[in-house]
Amino acid sequence: MKLCASCMRCLVDRQEERVRGMGTEEDRDAFIKQVARIIGESSPQDSAPVLVERINEVYRGIFGPVTDYDKIKKEFNELMLSVEPDIRAAMAAGEDPLHTAFVYARVANYIDFGMASSVDKETLFQLLNEAAQDRMDEQVYARLLDDLGKADKMVYITDNCGEIVCDKLVVEEMQKRFPGLDLTVLVRGENTLNDATMEDAVQVGLCEVAKVTGNGCGVAGTPLAYVDEQTRRLLDEADVILAKGQGNFETMHGCGLNVYYSFLCKCDWFQQRFGMEKNKGMFVRERSQ
């Protein structure tokens, strides 16, 4: 996705907030100048998540290690595991367990420390409580089911910790409905923000129900130019790809593959592009965008 003026402004604002009160004034000035340089020298295909990874290299050189989200990730994985029985009950009570799993997985996309310095648990639980009444776009969902019915290979790209618990439920239901589907789940190859990695997949039991692999890079998304050869081959050979979260949309939109995107609109740009209120869900297909 092309980096627009709104994203550039947001990048600078978020990085200024990030270092506010850290180091010396000279350190902060030098950092923001480097942020501006990275943005100014970016190529047309560079998305915001890709630039953040470059910015993190500058951050480490001036301020030291980036924030360690390990404790936070374990906390939100356990939190979502604690409500997993309730979500399973809602799935069993609904007419379409797969659809119900999808809406819960989309709501759990709220667990995103890349968009905010903290995640409000009260808001998360409110969104989860309302999820059973939520709906996926009916036409896009019907097209996905049709594609899955004809597909041999699928890649499911995860996004955040905690959210990955609901992704596990979606994967389980897809495998029940489409038993012949060769399904691979993709997580981040390196730690970045609170994004899900192999460690998270193991913690929530995802590796017990599906093939899981890292994408070979530490960008908070899935930029095809940065993932490893195995991941690129998986994506190129997939008949269907489902990508969770804004970061995957930002790094993959326009790739030309058969990608379905599921995410909450959590920033001004996404709200404006899709005409949605904050924290409302989207479910869109790449080839129709």
Protein Blocks (a to p, Z undefined) as FASTA:
>chain_A
ZZdfklmmmmmmmmmmmmgoiacfklmmmmmmmmmmmmmmpcfklcfklmmmmmmmmmmm
mnopcddfklmmmmmmmmmmmmmmmmmmmmmmpmblmlmmmmmmmmmmmmccklpcbdcf
klmmmmmmmmmmpccdfklmmmmmmmmmmpmbdcdddfbehjlmmmmmmmmmmmmmmmmb
ccdddddfbdehjbdcfklmmmnommmmoccddehiabecjdfklmcfklmmmmmmpmbd
cdedjklmmmmgonlpacddddddfbfklmmmnopaehiacdddfklZZ
